[in-house]
């Protein structure tokens, strides 16, 4: 009885019904549009920001004033491929990783 009811509710002619009006393509197009929106709003700007940060960190040299990601101002004293030795205060030097540099302070910004 249940199977007869299931067949009665199916499409005329029996078998699996094809999506009407190309419904498969419209959902695929919507998925592509959503991915494109996410790419241009979220992914691409983040990649650009990461690239700029990497370039900034690679260009650090002795004497540059920086702000660490923890918010401390420091002056670069020595550089290696992975670490920086920075001077926080007179007689206080600390070794940090290059990734913990938040920003480079320009001389005109320090006067403010």
C-alpha positions in Angstrom: 0.0 0.0 0.0 2.8 2.5 0.9 4.7 1.8 -2.3 1.6 2.3 -4.4 1.2 5.7 -2.7 4.8 6.6 -3.3 4.4 5.8 -7.0 1.2 7.7 -7.2 3.0 10.8 -5.9 5.8 10.6 -8.4 6.1 12.3 -11.7 3.9 11.1 -14.6 5.6 8.4 -16.6 7.5 6.9 -13.6 11.2 7.0 -12.9 13.2 9.9 -11.6 12.1 13.3 -12.6 14.5 15.7 -14.2 14.8 19.2 -12.6 12.4 21.6 -14.3 13.8 24.6 -16.1 17.5 23.9 -15.6 17.5 24.2 -11.8 20.8 22.5 -11.5 22.6 25.2 -13.4 21.1 28.1 -11.5 22.2 26.6 -8.2 25.7 26.1 -9.6 25.8 29.7 -10.8 24.7 31.0 -7.4 27.5 29.0 -5.7 30.1 30.5 -8.1 28.7 34.0 -7.4 28.8 33.5 -3.7 32.4 32.2 -3.9 33.4 35.2 -6.0 31.9 37.6 -3.5 33.8 35.9 -0.6 37.0 36.0 -2.6 36.8 39.7 -3.4 35.5 40.8 0.0 37.4 38.6 2.4 40.2 36.5 0.9 41.9 38.9 -1.5 42.3 41.8 0.9 43.7 39.5 3.6 46.3 38.1 1.1 47.3 41.6 0.1 47.7 42.6 3.8 49.8 39.6 4.5 52.0 40.3 1.5 52.6 43.9 2.6 53.4 42.8 6.2 55.9 40.2 4.9 57.6 42.9 2.7 57.7 45.4 5.6 59.3 42.8 8.0 61.9 41.7 5.3 63.0 45.3 4.8 63.7 46.0 8.5 67.3 47.3 9.3 69.3 48.5 12.2 67.9 51.8 13.6 64.3 51.3 12.5 61.7 52.2 15.1 58.9 49.5 15.4 55.8 48.7 17.3 55.5 45.1 18.3 52.2 43.3 18.1 52.1 43.6 21.9 52.2 47.4 21.6 55.7 48.1 22.7 57.9 50.7 20.9 61.4 49.6 20.2 64.5 50.3 18.1 66.0 47.5 15.9 69.6 46.8 17.1 70.4 43.6 15.2 68.7 41.4 12.6 68.9 37.7 11.6 66.8 35.7 9.2 64.3 34.8 11.8 64.7 37.1 14.8 65.4 40.8 15.7 67.2 42.1 18.7 65.4 45.3 19.7 66.2 48.0 22.3 63.2 48.8 24.5 65.0 51.2 26.8 68.5 52.2 27.7 70.3 49.0 28.6 67.3 46.7 27.9 67.5 44.6 24.7 65.1 41.9 23.8 65.1 39.2 21.1 61.8 38.9 19.2 60.6 37.0 16.1 60.1 38.9 12.9 56.4 38.0 12.9 55.8 39.9 16.1 56.5 43.2 14.5 53.2 45.1 14.2 54.3 48.2 12.3 57.3 50.4 11.5 57.1 53.9 13.0 58.0 56.7 10.7 60.0 59.6 12.2 57.2 62.2 11.5 54.7 60.0 13.4 56.9 59.9 16.5 56.9 63.7 17.0 53.1 63.8 17.5 
